[in-house]
């Protein structure tokens, strides 16, 4: 029996199960597209190609912020509020990976117990691996899969290093930055770049003894946003106060999301942003594929250790070394 047709049938069956809302199949599909085994590449690509036309109808929200700001608590509060309103919510939570072992704790499900048990929610933690920007290597593919499975709200929780999670803004519709009620000191600790990408700033923990501090922080962030160049012609970023434990501000955040979508759609920015993201996805794949091909090339692999040592010892400039490697790679492929 030919293995290829059997594999094709298996992939087609998996796609049908995902579209039918089978949660086990969805988890299996995400595992497949996250696989780093060469033998899974073709099946993963075929699966995404098959399900891409059935995706794109959800609102995609990226959530970023420093560790301890309360991302998981906020996501659970927002997610359970949305499922109570008959939405289906998928959470793609990216956890940091060890640079030494590559391992990851993947603890987000344990921090969102109520949402994890909700039949209208799906939480998938993924390791960031070596991917920069606060997202996992296959976050885009995972979004396609959960949307094809019928989830209409996708929340992408970034790895949480606080300053470098800007890649997620290139793959979601709305980018939300969560901050603690720390006033000026907290404001100084946030890079201008991530604030320029924010479509909404949420000040968390606005309850109890922190209410006054949260109000002061909100005022300072509003002032900071006012002097930044708007990201969109059709939308100006705002600041929202939220208490995830009390549930206050959650409905207002969702109203902001709806207003954002309406404004962006009316201006034509929503579809334009999605088109730009698909092109960015293409170039991301090309960069990753070319680097993988370079590393796998036998002749280049033999030279890499020698050239790396020359660069480390200051004998060769990195630019010249890179040009040499690329020239050898092109020559070996000719």
GUZA-317217 format. One record per atom (N, C-alpha, C): y, z, x; residue in one letter. Coordinates in steps of 0.02 Angstrom, whole numbers, plus 50000, padded with zeros to 5 digits. Layout:
// residues N
YZXA;...
END
This chain:
// residues 334
499405000050042X;500005000050000X;500625000050044X;501104995750029X;501724995250068X;502135001550057X;502345004750112X;502705011050107X;503415010050080X;503725004250096X;504425003050077X;504525002950001X;504134998949964X;504204999049891X;504075005949861X;503605009649888X;503455016349863X;504065020949874X;504375020249932X;504965024149947X;505535022249900X;505605015849887X;506125013449841X;506025016249771X;505405016349748X;505255019149682X;505405026549679X;505255029949733X;505385037149737X;506135038549734X;506525034549769X;507255035349769X;507535033749700X;507275028549667X;507505026749600X;507355032249550X;506755035249557X;506565040749513X;507015046749524X;507175048149587X;507615053849602X;508315052649572X;508565046449577X;509215044849549X;509215045849473X;508675043749440X;508625044649367X;508615052149349X;508255056049388X;508225063249375X;508905066549384X;509275064449436X;509945067149447X;510395065549388X;510375059349365X;510785057349308X;510595061149244X;509975063049240X;509745066949181X;509935074249185X;510245076349241X;510465083249248X;509945087949274X;509415085349304X;508885089549332X;509145093149394X;509205099749391X;509515103549445X;509085103449508X;508425103649501X;507985103249559X;508065096549594X;508105091249554X;508205084549582X;508875084049617X;509385087149588X;510045087049619X;510035090449687X;509725096249690X;509665099849753X;509275095749805X;508745092549781X;508345088249826X;508745082349851X;509155079449806X;509565073749825X;510085075649878X;510395081449870X;510895083649919X;510545084949986X;509955087849984X;509575089050045X;509425082450080X;509255077350041X;509105070750069X;509725067850104X;510305068050071X;510885064850102X;511155069050161X;510995075450162X;511195079650219X;510705079250278X;510125076250266X;509625075850318X;509875071950379X;509705074350437X;509895070850499X;509305066850527X;508765066350490X;508185062650514X;508295055150503X;508205051150554X;508315043850548X;507915040650491X;507315043350479X;506895040250427X;507155041450357X;507645045950348X;507925047350282X;508565043350269X;508835040050320X;509485036850314X;509495031450260X;508995027150259X;508985021550212X;508925024150140X;508485029050129X;508405031750061X;509035035250038X;509375038850083X;509995042250065X;510535037250047X;510595031950086X;511095026850072X;510955023350006X;510315021849993X;510125018649930X;510275023149870X;510165029649879X;510285034449825X;511035034649807X;511455035049859X;512175035249847X;512415028749816X;512165023149841X;512355016549814X;512175016149740X;511595018949722X;511365018649653X;511785023049606X;512005028849632X;512345033749589X;513105033249592X;513375029649641X;514105029049647X;514445026549582X;514155021549547X;514485019249486X;514495024449430X;514085029549436X;514055034849385X;514445041049405X;514835040449457X;515245046049480X;515985044249471X;516415048849489X;517125047449488X;517505049949427X;517145052949379X;517485055249318X;517695062549321X;517505066049374X;517675073149380X;518355073949414X;518645079849406X;519235081549445X;518985085349506X;519215083349564X;518985086149628X;519535090549657X;519375096849668X;519875101649692X;519645104749757X;520045104049809X;519895107249873X;520245113949876X;519895119049901X;520175125849905X;520125128249976X;520705129850005X;520725131950075X;521095138550081X;520985141950136X;521335148250148X;520995152150203X;521345156950230X;521085160950285X;520525165450261X;520085167650306X;519555172350288X;519865178750259X;519555181250205X;519795187350174X;520305186250119X;520505179950109X;521015178650058X;520725179049987X;520065178649982X;519745179249916X;519555172649885X;519355167749925X;519175161249898X;518575161649851X;518045165049873X;517445165349831X;517585169049765X;517975174449769X;518145178249708X;518555173949661X;519025170249689X;519435165849647X;519015160349616X;518575157349656X;518145151849630X;517705154349574X;517425160349582X;517005163049529X;517405164249465X;518015166949473X;518435168149414X;518625161649380X;518835156749419X;519015150249390X;518405146749361X;517845146949398X;517245143549374X;516975146349309X;516935152949303X;516685155949241X;517165154749183X;517825154649198X;518325153149146X;518215146049121X;518085141349167X;517985134349148X;517345133349109X;516805136549131X;516175135549094X;516215138449024X;516615143749016X;516725146548949X;517105141648904X;517475137048936X;517835131848899X;517425125348894X;516775125848907X;516295120248900X;516335115148956X;516655116849012X;516635112449070X;515995113749109X;515795108849149X;515235109649194X;515515109549265X;515385114849303X;515725115949366X;515225115649424X;515375111549474X;514975111449536X;515405114249592X;515115118649632X;515455121549689X;515095119349752X;515455115949795X;515195113949860X;515525118449911X;515155123449934X;515435128549978X;515215127150049X;515685126450094X;515535124950164X;515595131250205X;515045133050240X;515025139050281X;515055137250355X;515365141550395X;515395140050467X;514715140150500X;514625136050551X;513995135750588X;514105138550658X;513585141450685X;513615143850753X;513645138050802X;514105138350851X;514125133050901X;513525133350948X;513225139250953X;512645139950997X;512005137550964X;511855140350905X;511215138850873X;511255133550820X;511865132350793X;511935127650738X;511775130750672X;511575137150672X;511385140550610X;511985142650569X;511865143950504X;512395145850459X;512115150950410X;512535155850390X;512305161150345X;512215158550274X;512665154050252X;512645151250184X;512635156750131X;513135161050134X;513135166950091X;513545166250028X;513815160350013X;514265159749956X;513935161149889X;513305159449882X;512965160849819X;512925168349806X;512835172249859X;512785179449851X;513465182549834X;514005178949850X;514675181449833X;514905179049765X;514525174649732X;514705172249666X;514105173049619X;513905179149609X;513285180649572X;513325178249500X;513875179749466X;513935177749396X;513935170149389X;514315166749431X;514355159549426X;513685156349445X;513345159249494X;512695156549516X;512185156749460X;512265161549414X;511785162249359X;511995158349296X;512575155249299X;512835151549241X;512485144749236X;512175143149179X;511825136749172X;512285130649176X;512925131749166X;513405126149169X;513755125649237X;513485129249286X;513765129049353X;513215127549404X;513425124649459X;512965123049513X;513315124449579X;513025128749619X;513325130649683X;512875128149740X;513175124449785X;512795121849841X;513165123649906X;512905128649943X;513195130050009X;512915125250061X;513335122950106X;513125118350159X;513435120650225X;513075119850280X;513355121650345X;513865116450368X;514395118750399X;514895114150425X;514625110050483X;514155113150521X;513895109750580X;514445108550630X;514445102650661X;514955101050710X;515555097450679X;515545096650612X;516075092950579X;516705097250576X;517275094250596X;517905097750594X;518245096550527X;518775100450514X;519165099350454X;518955103550395X;518515108450406X;518335113050353X;517815110550303X;517535104650315X;517045101850269X;516385100550305X;515865099050268X;515225097350296X;515175089850307X;514685087750345X;514615080650362X;514535076250301X;514205078750249X;514055074650191X;514375077350127X;514965080250132X;515295082850072X;515465077250023X;515675071550048X;515835065950004X;515215063849963X;514655063249997X;514035061349962X;513835066549910X;513905072849928X;513725078249881X;514165077849819X;514805076049827X;515235075349768X;514995069849722X;514785064249751X;514525058749711X;513915061049671X;513485064849703X;512865067049670X;513005071849612X;513435076749623X;513555081649569X;513925078449511X;514365073549527X;514715070049473X;514225065749433X;513765062449467X;513265058349433X;512805062749390X;512735069149409X;512325073749370X;512695076649310X;513335074849301X;513695076749241X;514195082349249X;514315084649310X;514815089949320X;515515086849320X;515955089649280X;516615086649271X;517165090249311X;516995095849344X;517465099149390X;517085100549454X;517345098149510X;517035099349576X;517515103349618X;517295109249639X;517695113649681X;517405113549751X;517805111549800X;517575111349870X;517905117049907X;517505122049925X;517765127749962X;517685126450036X;518235126350073X;518205124750144X;517935130550185X;517815129150248X;517485133850292X;517905140150304X;518575139550297X;518985145550297X;519245147850363X;519375143350410X;519675145450473X;520425146150467X;520715143650412X;521405145050397X;521915139850419X;521765135750470X;522285131250494X;522045124050506X;521395122850511X;521175116050528X;520805112650471X;520835115650410X;520445112850355X;520825107350317X;521065102450353X;521455097250321X;521055091150300X;520445090350327X;520035084550310X;519855084550236X;519795090450206X;519605090750136X;520135087450092X;520765087450114X;521295084350074X;521195076850067X;520805073950113X;520675066750111X;520085064950066X;519785069950035X;519205068349992X;519225071649924X;519785075049908X;519855078149842X;520475075449808X;520545076949743X;521135074649706X;521715079549716X;521555085949714X;522075091149718X;521875096149772X;522355097849815X;522225102349871X;522595108949858X;522215114349852X;522495120949835X;522415125449896X;522965128549917X;522965133249972X;523025140349945X;522545144549961X;522565151549939X;522855155849995X;523305160349976X;523625164750025X;523615171949998X;523645176750044X;523665183750026X;524395186050018X;524505191449981X;525185194049973X;525425197650034X;525565193850088X;525775196950150X;526485195450170X;526855191750127X;527565190450141X;527675186250204X;528205187950240X;528425183950297X;527915183350351X;527565188950367X;527065188650421X;526515183750403X;526305183850341X;525785179150319X;526035171950322X;526665170950302X;526955164250303X;526985161450373X;527135165650422X;527165163550491X;526485161550517X;525955164350487X;525275163050512X;524965156750486X;525315153050444X;525035146950415X;525385140850444X;524995136150467X;525265130150498X;525655125950447X;526185122850471X;526575118550427X;526155112850399X;525705110150441X;525305104450419X;524915105650356X;524595111450351X;524185112850293X;524615114050231X;525215116850241X;525675117850185X;525945111250159X;526045106550204X;526295099950183X;525775096250140X;525145098050149X;524615094850110X;524485098250044X;524755104250034X;524605108149975X;524915105049912X;524505104549860X;524755102549794X;524905108649751X;524605114349771X;524725120649736X;524575126349784X;524995131349785X;524875137349825X;524725143049778X;524165146349789X;523965152049746X;524005158449786X;524425163049764X;524455169649795X;523945174049760X;523435176149797X;522885180149768X;523045187649769X;522605191349736X;522635198749737X;523285201449709X;523565197849659X;524185199949627X;524045205149574X;523815210949596X;523655216349549X;523735223149584X;523745228449544X;523785235149571X;524395236249615X;524275239249673X;524825240849719X;525105234649754X;524765228949747X;524975222949782X;525425218349740X;525575220449679X;525975216049634X;526655214449665X;527005219649689X;527665218449717X;527635214049779X;527135215249822X;527055211149882X;526885203949864X;526475203149812X;526285196349790X;526895192549764X;527325195949727X;527925192649702X;528395190649759X;528455195049809X;528875193349867X;528585187349904X;527915187449913X;527595181849948X;527685175349909X;527615175649843X;527695169549802X;528405166749810X;528895171049812X;529585168749821X;529675165449888X;529375168249940X;529445165350007X;529085158650013X;528505158149982X;528145151849984X;528515146449945X;528815148349889X;529205143449851X;529785140949893X;530105145449930X;530645143349974X;530405138750029X;529815140250057X;529535136050110X;529355129150084X;529065128750024X;528885122349996X;529495118149980X;530045121549962X;530655118049942X;530945114050000X;530855116350061X;531155112850118X;530675107650148X;530055107450124X;529575102450148X;529645095950108X;529505090550141X;529525084050107X;528945083750056X;529085081949993X;528555081649943X;527995076849963X;527395078749949X;526815074549965X;526775068549919X;526965069449856X;526925064249805X;527615063349772X;527765057349752X;528375056149714X;528325059049644X;527715059349619X;527605061449549X;527455068849541X;527425072649597X;527225079649592X;527535083749648X;527805089449629X;528065094249678X;527625100449677X;527395102449736X;526955108249741X;527305114549716X;526915118849682X;527195125149656X;526775130949680X;526975136949662X;526625143049682X;526405146749619X;525795149249620X;525515152849562X;525245159549585X;525395164749546X;525125171549559X;524475172449520X;523965175149554X;523305175949522X;522995182649540X;522675185749492X;522235191349504X;521545189149482X;521105187849530X;520435185449513X;520025190849479X;520135197149498X;519745202649469X;519955203949396X;520595203149381X;520845204249313X;520845197949271X;520795192249305X;520795185849270X;521485183149253X;522005186449275X;522675184149260X;522865178249305X;523195173449276X;523415167549314X;522905161949316X;522285163249297X;521765158049300X;521915152349252X;522085153949190X;522245148749141X;522835144649164X;523315147949195X;523915144449219X;523745139649276X;523285141649320X;523065137149373X;522745130849344X;522325131749294X;522005125849264X;522515121449228X;523025124549198X;523565120649168X;523925116649221X;524015119549280X;524315115849336X;523885109849356X;523235110849357X;522785105449374X;522845099749324X;522875101449260X;522935096349208X;523605092749212X;524135096449225X;524795093349232X;524815088649293X;524485090949347X;524445086849407X;524095080249393X;523535080649360X;523155074449345X;523555069849300X;523875072649250X;524265068549203X;524845065149239X;525195068849281X;525775066049318X;525545060649367X;525015062149404X;524765057449454X;524495051149421X;524155051849365X;523885046049329X;524445041649302X;524945044749273X;525505040949244X;525875037049298X;525905039749358X;526265036449413X;525835031349450X;525185031149434X;524725026749469X;524455029549534X;524665035849550X;524465038849614X;523735041149614X;523475042949555X;522795045549551X;522295040249575X;522325034349546X;521865028949564X;521995026449635X;522635026249655X;522805023949723X;522515028749775X;522555035149761X;522285040249806X;521525039649812X;521195038449756X;520465037549757X;520275031349798X;520645025949790X;520495019849828X;520575021049903X;521115024549920X;521235026149991X;520685030550019X;520445035149979X;519905039550001X;519265035650015X;519115030749973X;518505026749985X;518555022850051X;519155020350066X;519245016850130X;519175021750188X;519455027750181X;519395032950232X;518665034750244X;518275034850190X;517555036250193X;517215030950236X;517395024550224X;517115019050263X;517235020050338X;517865021550356X;518025022250427X;517725028450458X;517635033650417X;517295039650442X;516565038050459X;516245034150416X;515555032150429X;515505027750490X;515985023150498X;515985018750556X;516065022750621X;516525027550621X;516615031650682X;515995035550699X;515695038650648X;515085042650659X;514515038150683X;514455032250651X;513915027650668X;513985024850738X;514595023150757X;514705020450825X;514575025750878X;514785031950866X;514655037350913X;513905038650920X;513555038550862X;512825039550864X;512485033950902X;512715027750891X;512425022050926X;512545022451001X;513145024651020X;513305025451091X;512855030651124X;512755036251088X;512335041651116X;511605039551121X;511395035251073X;510695033151072X;510545027351118X;511065024051142X;510965018251186X;510685020551253X;510125017651273X;509775019951334X;510205019451396X;510535013751406X;510935012851466X;511525017651467X;511865018451409X;512435023051406X;512215030151416X;511635031951388X;511385038851395X;511265040651468X;511035035751507X;510915037051578X;511565038351616X;512105035151592X;512745035751627X;513165041751603X;513025044251544X;513455049351514X;513495055551558X;512915058151581X;512915064251621X;513325063351685X;513245057451718X;513615056151780X;514365055651767X;514545052151714X;515255051251699X;515575057751675X;515205061751636X;515455068251615X;515595072651675X;515145072651724X;515245076651785X;515855074351824X;515955067851827X;516535065151863X;517185067251829X;517185067351762X;517775069551725X;517885076951735X;517355080951731X;517405088251739X;517675090051808X;517485086251859X;517695087651927X;518375084651945X;518685081251896X;519335078251909X;519315071951949X;518725069051957X;518665062951997X;518845056751957X;518765057051891X;518905051351848X;519315053751788X;519815049951769X;520215051751710X;519805050451647X;519865054751596X;519485053851534X;519585046951503X;520195044351506X;520315037751476X;519915032351512X;519925032451579X;519545027551618X;518795028351606X;518565034551602X;517855035851591X;517625033251524X;518045034251473X;517875031851406X;517845024251405X;518315021051438X;518315013751441X;517685011151476X;517485014651529X;516885012551566X;516265013051521X;516205018651486X;515635019651442X;515615014351387X;516185013051356X;516215008051303X;516055001151329X;516284999551390X;516134992951419X;515394992251431X;515074997551458X;514354997251470X;513974996651404X;514225000251352X;513894999951287X;513934992951258X;514534989951262X;514614983151236X;514174978251274X;514124979351341X;513704974851381X;512974975451364X;512744981551349X;512044982451332X;511864979651264X;512374978851221X;512264976351153X;512334968751149X;512604965751203X;512734958551201X;512084954651202X;
END
